Amino acid sequence: MDGSLPDDEDFLTGSGIRWAAGAMDGVLGHHAALSGNTDDVRELVELLAKHSLKPRTSTRKALYSMVVSSNVGGLIDDVLDEARKHPGMQLQALFDEARWMVEHGTHRNVVKFGIALLGLFRNEQVKELLLTVGRHEEFTLYAAVAIQNGMEDSNEVLFELAKHVNGWGKINIVERLEPSSQKIKDWLLRHGCQNSIMNEYLACTCAMNGELHVALAGGQVDGELFDGATDIIQALLNGGPAEDIDDYEHAPQVVSDYVRLAGDMSSTAKHLSVLMGIRDFLEVDEGGEQWAERLSSGWTEEQRAGALEACQRLIAQYEWRSVVMKAVEAGDSLERYYGIRCARELGIAFRV
C-alpha cells in the first residue's frame, strides 16, 4: 500500500506542502492548539440531528459537503460534545450514518468524521472496521480515539493496531497505550520507539512505560532488548521534539547499565555510534553548569565517571576497525551512515 487516498488530487491541490499520511493532524496535535468556529460546530450538529431524525439523500449530501470543507481536526471535539447533548439526536441513525461515512466516504475528512462519531458509542461491533481503516496513518489517530472511547478492552485493541503502523499513527497510539501487561512493556522496549517520523517522539514514553531501567538492571538481556535500548538511548541523547535524556528520571541507571551490557553485547557500528554519543554526553560541559544541574537531580559523579571510563575503554578496542569498515562498505544506507560516522570519529581513512 503506497498510502494514496482517493481525494489526494483535490486535497493537495494548491498546497505548498505535501503532508505525509497523518502528518497534518500529528504536527498540529503536538505543536499547535486546535479550535473550531462555534457557528460551524452548531450548524454541523444541527444538520447531524436533522439527518438522524429523518435520513434523506438531500441531508446526507449537505452533511457530506459541509464535512468535506471543514477543519475536522479543529471541530471534532466540540462537535462530539454538542452531539452528546443534543436532545433531537437519534442515536441509532447517527451510528448508522457514521458507519456509512467510514465505509463509503471518498474524502478523508468524511472518513475521519465518521470514525470520530463512532467513538460516541459502544463500538465493538465495528472493531474490525476500525482496525482496518486505522492501519492507514491518515486515520490512525481517529481510530485510536474511537477505540479508546468505545471499547471495553480498548488497550488490547490499541496494542493490536500499534503493531501495524509506523508513522504518525504509531506515535499517536504509543502515546495512548497503557503498559498494562508485561507483553506490552516488552514490545515498547523492543519495538515501540522506532517509527518513520522521529524516534525522539516516543523514546521517553517507551523508556518510562516499558520500565527500561528495570529491564536493563539484570545480569543479561536478549539481543532484541539491547537493540531496542540502543534506539531509545540514541533518541534521548538526540533530544527534541519531545522529552530528552535530561527529562528521563532513570537516565543515570539506564546509561550505566547500557554501557555495562555493551561490553558483551555491542557488535555493530550503530552500537559503537551510540557509545560515542554517550561518551560525548558524559564529557560535554564537565564541571560546568549543565553537569552541576544533573548532579543535583539524580546523577552522581561516580556514575558519570564510571560510565565515561567504560565508554572510552570500549570505543578504544581495536576490533571495532573491521566492524566499521564493513559497515562503510555495506549496501544498506543506514548501516553505511553509522560506519562513516564511526570511521570519522576513529580517524579511519575510507573512500566515499
C-alpha positions in Angstrom: 0.0 0.0 0.0 1.5 3.4 -1.1 -0.6 5.5 1.3 -2.5 7.2 -1.5 -6.2 8.2 -1.0 -9.0 8.9 -3.5 -9.0 12.6 -2.7 -5.3 13.2 -2.9 -5.5 15.3 -6.0 -8.2 17.6 -4.6 -6.8 17.7 -1.1 -3.2 18.5 -2.2 -4.1 21.0 -5.0 -2.7 24.4 -4.2 -0.8 23.2 -1.1 2.8 24.1 -0.8 3.5 21.2 1.4 2.8 17.5 0.6 1.9 16.1 4.0 2.8 12.5 4.8 -0.1 10.4 6.0 -1.3 11.6 9.4 1.3 14.4 9.5 -1.0 17.4 9.5 -3.1 16.1 12.4 0.1 14.8 14.1 2.0 18.1 13.8 -1.0 20.2 14.8 -1.9 17.9 17.6 1.7 18.0 19.1 2.7 21.6 18.3 -0.4 23.7 18.0 -3.7 24.2 19.7 -6.8 23.2 17.7 -10.1 25.1 18.0 -13.2 25.3 16.0 -15.6 28.0 15.0 -18.7 27.9 17.3 -21.1 28.7 14.4 -19.7 25.9 12.3 -19.9 23.5 15.2 -23.6 24.4 15.8 -24.5 24.2 12.2 -22.9 20.8 11.8 -24.5 19.4 14.9 -28.0 20.7 13.8 -27.5 19.1 10.4 -26.5 15.8 12.0 -29.6 15.9 14.2 -31.8 16.7 11.3 -30.4 13.8 9.2 -30.6 11.4 12.2 -34.3 12.3 12.7 -35.2 11.7 9.1 -32.3 10.3 6.9 -32.6 11.5 3.4 -30.3 11.8 0.4 -30.5 15.6 0.4 -29.4 15.9 4.0 -26.7 13.4 3.5 -25.3 15.4 0.6 -25.5 18.6 2.6 -23.8 17.0 5.6 -21.1 15.4 3.4 -20.4 18.7 1.7 -20.0 20.6 4.9 -17.7 18.0 6.4 -15.5 17.9 3.3 -14.9 21.6 3.5 -14.5 21.7 7.3 -11.4 21.7 9.5 -12.3 18.3 11.1 -9.4 18.3 13.4 -10.3 21.7 14.9 -14.0 21.0 15.1 -14.4 17.4 16.1 -14.1 17.6 19.9 -16.7 20.4 20.1 -19.0 18.6 17.6 -18.9 15.4 19.7 -19.6 17.3 22.9 -22.6 19.1 21.3 -23.9 15.9 19.7 -23.9 14.1 23.0 -26.1 16.8 24.5 -28.4 17.5 21.5 -32.0 16.5 22.5 -33.1 15.7 19.0 -30.3 13.3 18.1 -31.4 9.9 17.1 -28.6 7.7 18.2 -29.1 4.6 16.1 -29.4 6.6 12.9 -26.3 8.6 13.9 -24.4 5.4 14.4 -25.5 4.1 11.0 -24.5 7.3 9.3 -21.1 7.3 11.0 -20.5 3.7 9.8 -21.6 4.7 6.3 -19.1 7.6 6.2 -16.3 5.3 7.2 -17.2 2.5 4.7 -18.2 4.7 1.8 -16.6 8.1 2.2 -14.3 9.1 -0.6 -12.8 12.2 1.2 -10.5 11.9 4.2 -12.5 14.5 6.2 -15.6 12.4 5.9 -13.9 9.2 6.9 -12.3 10.9 9.9 -15.6 12.5 10.9 -17.3 9.1 10.7 -14.6 7.4 12.8 -14.9 10.1 15.4 -18.7 9.8 15.6 -18.3 6.0 16.1 -16.4 6.9 19.3 -19.6 8.2 20.8 -20.9 4.6 21.0 -20.0 1.2 22.3 -18.5 0.1 19.1 -17.1 -3.4 19.5 -19.4 -4.4 16.5 -17.2 -2.3 14.2 -13.9 -3.3 15.7 -12.6 -4.9 12.5 -13.6 -1.8 10.5 -11.7 0.5 12.9 -8.7 -1.8 12.9 -8.7 -1.9 9.1 -9.1 1.8 8.5 -6.8 2.6 11.4 -3.9 0.9 9.6 -3.7 3.9 7.3 -1.7 6.5 9.1 -4.0 9.3 8.0 -6.8 7.8 10.1 -4.9 6.0 12.9 -5.4 8.9 15.4 -9.1 9.0 14.9 -9.4 5.2 15.1 -7.4 5.2 18.3 -9.6 7.7 20.0 -12.8 5.9 18.8 -11.4 2.7 20.2 -10.5 4.2 23.5 -13.9 5.8 23.9 -16.0 2.9 22.7 -14.4 -0.5 23.6 -14.1 -2.2 27.0 -10.9 -3.9 26.0 -9.6 -0.7 24.2 -6.0 -1.0 25.4 -5.6 -4.5 23.9 -7.2 -3.3 20.7 -4.8 -0.4 20.5 -1.9 -2.7 21.1 -3.1 -4.8 18.2 -3.3 -1.8 15.9 0.1 -0.4 17.1 1.9 -3.3 15.6 0.6 -2.4 12.1 1.5 1.3 11.8 4.9 3.0 11.6 4.5 6.8 11.2 2.3 9.4 12.9 -0.2 6.7 13.6 2.2 4.8 15.7 3.2 7.9 17.6 -0.4 8.6 18.4 -1.1 5.1 19.6 2.0 4.5 21.7 1.3 7.8 23.5 -2.1 6.4 24.4 -1.1 2.8 25.1 -1.2 1.8 28.8 1.6 -0.5 29.9 -0.9 -2.9 31.5 0.9 -6.1 30.8 4.5 -7.4 30.6 3.8 -8.2 26.9 3.1 -4.6 26.2 6.1 -3.4 28.2 8.4 -5.8 26.3 7.1 -4.6 23.0 7.5 -0.9 24.0 11.2 -1.5 24.8 11.9 -3.6 21.7 9.7 -2.1 19.0 7.7 0.8 20.4 10.2 3.6 19.8 11.1 3.0 16.2 9.0 5.0 13.7 9.4 6.6 10.3 9.0 10.1 11.6 11.4 10.6 14.5 12.2 8.1 17.2 12.6 11.1 19.5 8.8 11.5 19.8 8.5 8.2 21.6 11.8 7.4 23.3 11.0 8.7 26.7 7.4 7.3 26.7 8.7 3.9 25.8 11.5 4.1 28.4 9.2 5.1 31.1 6.2 2.9 30.3 8.3 -0.1 29.4 10.4 0.3 32.5 13.7 0.3 30.7 15.6 0.8 34.0 14.2 -2.4 35.3 14.7 -4.4 32.1 18.4 -3.4 31.9 19.2 -3.9 35.6 19.7 -7.7 35.4 22.9 -9.5 34.5 21.9 -10.3 31.0 19.4 -9.2 28.3 18.5 -10.6 24.9 19.8 -9.0 21.7 16.4 -7.6 20.7 16.1 -5.7 24.0 19.6 -4.4 23.7 18.9 -3.1 20.2 15.7 -1.5 21.4 17.5 0.1 24.3 20.1 1.4 21.7 17.3 3.1 19.7 15.8 4.6 22.9 19.0 5.9 24.3 20.1 7.3 20.9 16.9 9.2 20.6 17.1 10.5 24.2 20.6 11.8 23.5 19.5 13.5 20.3 16.8 15.4 22.2 13.7 17.2 20.9 10.9 17.5 19.9 9.8 15.6 22.9 11.5 14.7 26.2 15.2 14.1 26.1 17.9 12.4 28.3 17.6 15.2 31.0 13.9 14.7 31.3 14.2 11.0 31.9 14.5 10.3 35.6 16.2 6.9 35.3 18.9 8.2 32.9 21.8 7.6 35.3 20.9 4.0 35.9 20.0 3.2 32.3 23.1 4.8 30.8 25.3 3.0 33.3 23.6 -0.4 32.7 23.7 0.0 29.0 27.4 0.7 29.0 27.9 -2.3 31.3 25.9 -4.6 29.0 27.6 -3.2 25.9 30.9 -4.8 27.0 29.5 -8.1 25.9 26.7 -7.2 23.5 27.8 -4.3 21.3 28.8 -5.6 17.9 27.6 -3.1 15.2 28.6 0.3 14.0 25.3 1.6 15.3 26.1 0.3 18.8 29.5 2.0 18.6 27.9 5.2 17.4 25.6 5.3 20.5 28.5 4.6 22.8 30.3 7.6 21.2 27.1 9.6 21.8 27.0 8.5 25.5 30.7 9.4 25.8 30.1 12.9 24.3 27.1 13.4 26.6 29.2 12.4 29.7 32.2 14.6 28.6 30.5 17.8 27.5 30.5 20.7 29.9 32.2 18.6 32.5 32.4 20.7 35.6 30.1 23.3 34.1 26.5 24.4 34.9 24.9 21.6 32.9 26.5 18.8 34.8 26.1 20.7 38.1 22.4 20.6 37.5 22.5 16.9 36.6 24.5 16.1 39.7 21.8 17.8 41.8 19.0 15.9 40.2 19.8 12.2 40.1 23.3 11.7 38.7 26.3 11.1 40.9 29.9 11.9 40.0 30.7 8.2 40.5 28.1 7.2 37.9 29.3 9.8 35.4 33.0 9.0 35.8 32.4 5.2 35.8 30.2 5.2 32.7 32.6 7.5 30.9 35.6 5.4 31.6 33.8 2.3 30.5 32.7 4.0 27.2 36.2 5.2 26.5 37.6 1.7 27.1 35.0 0.1 24.8 35.4 2.6 22.0 39.2 2.2 22.0 39.0 -1.6 21.3 40.9 -2.3 18.1 38.3 -4.9 16.9 35.9 -2.0 16.0 38.0 -1.1 13.0 37.0 -4.1 10.9 33.3 -3.7 12.0 33.4 0.0 11.0 35.0 -0.7 7.6 32.5 -3.5 6.9 29.7 -1.0 7.6 31.2 1.7 5.4 31.2 -0.7 2.5 27.7 -2.1 3.2 24.9 -1.8 0.7 22.4 -0.8 3.4 22.4 3.0 3.6 21.7 3.2 7.3 24.5 0.8 8.2 26.8 2.7 5.9 25.8 6.0 7.7 26.9 4.6 11.1 30.0 3.2 9.6 31.1 6.5 8.1 30.2 8.4 11.3 32.3 6.0 13.4 35.2 5.9 10.9 35.5 9.7 11.0 35.4 9.6 14.8 38.2 6.9 14.9 40.3 8.6 12.3 40.0 5.6 9.8 40.6 6.6 6.2 37.9 5.5 3.7 36.6 6.3 0.3 33.0 7.7 0.0 
